[in-house]
Amino acid sequence: MKNQLPVREAILKRKTYEAPAEGRAGKIRLDFNENTTGCGPAVLRALRRITPEQFAMYPEYRGPTRRIAVRLGVRPEELVLTNGGDDALRVFFDAFVEPRSHILICEPTFPMYRYYAEIAGARVEVCHYDAQMRLPLPAVLEGLRRRPRVFFLANPNNPTGTLVPPADLRRILTAARGSVVVFDEAYAEFSGFSTLPWVRRYPNLFVARTFSKAAGLAALRLGAVIASRHSLVPVRRALPPFPVNLAALVAAEAALREQRAIRAYVRTVLRLRESFAAALARLGAATFPSAGNFLLANFGPHGPALFGKLARRGILLRDRSRDMGPGFVRITIGTPREMKTLLTEIRRNWKEN
């Protein structure tokens, strides 16, 4: 007789989030928007200095939070650190979203917004990017009139690369009376734009950040939520007392101290992104403007076969054929050698039309 566990209905109904397959070590990993160069040497040096006694202690947050806030250009009371960027999103459901209430998102986008909404038993109202991957601003403004608990907007958006102009973001914040607005800025270092300076002007604005992308700390799981001091009160109440591990704190501070290396990495990514997009266009593949460390492309009906061949050769891309149409793929911009290898294999294996 099977044990009948009292599983929540929301868990039974929701679809499982399918992360990229494991066994990625030793391959060209252009499927997860990681920094394929790796973290900087200062991070490794800082981690080696952690003592056995420190590993045995619960971490302290006041000092690291103050120093990280200074680097981000905000006040310590405007910053909350979280266990990765995903947890920086989950906390909004814990703090603001009731079962059977609703959130607003624009798809295609980062799937964790829908993932957490389904777990919370909330409804998801969806607007859709158009064929050119532009934000449907009128539909968003109309959706905000129905007062969702939270509106999530990845800016730049993953997987489209879309960067919304500041004027449109201000219209969203003004229209979102009674709603929490979360601008997910996981790729802000690559776009060169952030709404962090706006948090004191807009009490409904929350900015989510991560150290997983430009800083190359995905394995250590460190994220952040930035908002006005008063707006962060319910967020702090929804967090556990020790949400972030010591190694992540140490690594983040070290990464922020070596901004010159991060800026150099970002410049390389931007240069490669543009040259790679131009090369794909010459081959006949459609690409879309991107402000992130990735590129959305469409290889058409023969795309899925190409992606399979590349995977068998150890080159991993994020196939979006299932949700965006046959041939759509998100490609992380890796090192110069990785991008050269990828382009060579595409030329060898892709047959257009």
DAURCOR-V848049 format. One record per run of one state. SS is the DSSP state (hx for helix, st for strand, lp for the rest). FROM is the first residue (numbers start at 1). TO is the last residue. If there is no record, write none. Layout:
SS|FROM|TO + SS|FROM|TO
This chain:
lp|1|8 + hx|9|13 + lp|14|27 + st|28|30 + lp|31|40 + hx|41|48 + lp|49|51 + hx|52|55 + lp|56|61 + hx|62|72 + lp|73|75 + hx|76|78 + st|79|82 + lp|83|83 + hx|84|96 + lp|97|101 + st|102|107 + lp|108|111 + hx|112|120 + lp|121|122 + st|123|128 + lp|129|136 + hx|137|144 + lp|145|149 + st|150|154 + lp|155|165 + hx|166|175 + lp|176|179 + st|180|184 + lp|185|187 + hx|188|191 + lp|192|195 + hx|196|198 + lp|199|204 + st|205|210 + lp|211|217 + hx|218|220 + lp|221|222 + st|223|226 + lp|227|232 + hx|233|238 + lp|239|245 + hx|246|257 + lp|258|258 + hx|259|283 + lp|284|285 + st|286|287 + lp|288|293 + st|294|298 + lp|299|299 + hx|300|312 + lp|313|314 + st|315|319 + lp|320|320 + hx|321|324 + lp|325|327 + st|328|332 + lp|333|335 + hx|336|349 + lp|350|353
